[in-house]
């Protein structure tokens, strides 16, 4: 097939978070008894043993986990024993809170405040020098780039000298004798480099380098210029490294702010992050970036010292306020780390985690929050989730409940640099946003700015652009799940082997085991509306004949962890006087039948589109498309889909964005909905 459905979609965010209005009247304290039935294999790891299912000849670095239980299984290997599986209450609570937040237009309480926002851009930066001017301040200065040959090059084959002696390589320098950021003296050739197409670049080549100017005869020292080595990231046909020189007429580009230095630090950390640069151990880049980071630490502590950088300067205009930002990197073509952070974007949108216990959103008012101010105070949660213990009929053994061991394909962290998925596309007029991908008014957008290409350079930034995240991320519930599709024969350090529990008859039918999990939700001082809402989120009734499912545990992108929750009974605590004191008793809640008959849209209001979207993503759909992370037509690596989606490598333009969940998705058939949210496999241009 040439189309696929991404495993996740985003439920739209409100214009700003809802603030809970205090409700007067009767409140209820009691408990909700629930059952949980897995519809697809479900897995939560017991982390007391990372080799619980160790097999013969398994790679040493490969990890394997058994299902969570109350047992400490440290030292157990081979998976020969079965333990009573338990679903932690925290796993259920987190899922229920996420849905409650989405349905009530609450804040986004779970925010990775330290998450670095970045995107790789193909347009080259300009060369400069970052100088420590004292007092903890830095200045950015223009610099000229010169080219030093380090492998044989037919277009730069004049004899080379190092410290006034011919180099061992004759016509090129030994790059390994230099360190990143090292100060050197060099003599340029006066010849601009000519590339394969015959074009002469603006950069001149170098014939001599000295790391000690005293090795150069006094009569020739005036021919040498001071510069700083920048070897940069290796790539296939690279044959020159750079030396940055501050010419006498160099222009200061102004002070570099503390925030811009912090962004620069993040860039260096990204280059060192093996989760992002998986090739880093296989290339010299690792050592070179380490050298560069070490040199920067020296510059940071030493007044007057410099380090070569590549820079881009962008000036944005939002609401008539101009903001200029300097983006620094050790590489000409690089990842840009952005000034905005997720908390800052949410704050601008009025969706940041609640900070005032007197003005909580509905979710924080129910589940609790911590106020962050001069004095830390908290709003206690009024719901508590017990662990879910397995309940199985006589004759159903633990070995029947457990699925066979399976090796899951590698899952990586969210690709936040894929702004065509994680940000809503801008519209050129006024920086407003459109409901569908069609009509977005920029070639490229990121977490700081948006622009169109002007031939091979960035054009003016789109005015009044305010980045807005796509929404709350949820995984589709669907019937396209096949566990065999996600097994892997080759075990390595990037994938894990797990032992899930099987689907059960109650949720999935067929020949699945007859069992379930039981847990209790304890609540305190809930209003009638809060109790009805909590019951509605637990049971997920989408309409009279349709039930929704929760996503719990690991493997959600593969369709794992789909589970049905049933509310069995609600008990309300009643107080009475008797026997010389206050008597407490639990009575069945008389309004339960009414609550169980209400749909999500009925309980949460049918005027909010994000309620319909949230309801739709919880429903099980018979999609007529495969569920998959983006894949190109040649079925290569997923990242190639994004490469092809952006077109030309030197001037990428976003073509397709992740389709939004239609406003009426809850009423559409799986086939129709699948057509609306499907994406095309991309092909190379």
ABEGO torsion letter per residue (X at the ends): XABBBBABBBBBBBABBBBBBBBBEBBBBEBBBBBBBBABBBBBBBAABAAAABBBGBBAABBBBBBBBABBABGBBGGABBBBBBBBAAAAAAAAAAAAAAAAGBBBABBBAABBBBBBBABBBBBBBBBBAEGGBBBBBBBBBBBBBABBBAABABBBBBGGBBBAAGABBBAAABBBGBBBBBBBAGBBBBBAAGBBBABBBBABBBABAAABBAAAAAABBBBBBBAEBBBAABABBBBBBBBAABBBAEBBBAAAAAAAAAAAAAAABAAABAAAAABAAAAAAAAAAAAAAAAAABBGBBBBBBBBBBBBBBGGBBBBBBBBBABABBBBBBABBAAAAAAAAGABBBABAABBBAAAAAAEBBBBBABBBBBBBABBBBBBBBBBBBGBBAAAABBBBBBBBBBBBBBAABAAAABBBBBABGGBBBABABGBABABBBAABBBBBBEABBBBBBBGBBBBBAEBBBBBBBAABBAAAABBABBBAABBBBBBBBBBAAAAEEABBBBBBBBBBBBBGBBAAAAAAAAAAAAGBABAABBBBBBBEBGAAAGBGBBBBBBABBBBBBBBBEGGBBBBBBBBBAAAAAAAABBAAAAAEAABAAAAAAAAAABBBBBABBBBBBBBAAGBBAAAAAAAAAEBAABBBBABBBBBBBAAAAABBAAAAAAAABBBBBBBX
